[in-house]
Amino acid sequence: MGLEIEYKYLVNEIPFYLDEFKHSEIEQVYLSMPNALENSSYRIRRMDGKILYCVKGEGLIQREEKEYEIPVEKYDELIKFMYGYTICKTRYFIPIQDGLIAELDIYHKQLNGLMTVEVEFKPEYDRNKFVPPVWFGKDVTSDARYKNASLANLDNIDSLL
């Protein structure tokens, strides 16, 4: 597994046009797997014509992550273990300071109106020198309610407000 170090922020307003940035439409579901590792999450994501299976370890800021592409047949087998709602979102990839990429997620369907942005850091990056851009809102990295696995269980975003 690789190590993921990521911070997540709310976004209230985007002060620029998104048309110029690369983006992807994402649908993802979370799985309740038999014989699962304790405190791990299991996800299937459809993105850019691929189906990606991901296992994430425990944690909010730093955790182990393994992701790999799977065939449609495996997707059909795993989807039987889905819980909650399918998360639908548009993800924009926005370059920011120090070669970092801000991944802006604009949610749809039951989470319509929610916007978050994540920044993933390499282990060697000095996180103390990171200054969030002015359009980043409240830091929700340590708030488990904003993990996508938690968001999959919400009927709407009212409980987050």
Secondary structure, 3 states (H helix, E strand, C coil): CEEEEEEEEECCCCCCCCCCCEEEEEEEEEECCCCCCCCCEEEEEEECCEEEEEEECCCCCEEEEEEEECCHHHHHHHHHHEEEEEEEEEEEEEECHHHCEEEEEEECHHHCCCEEEEEEECCCCCHHHCCCCCCCCCECCCCHHHCHHHHCCCCCHHHHC
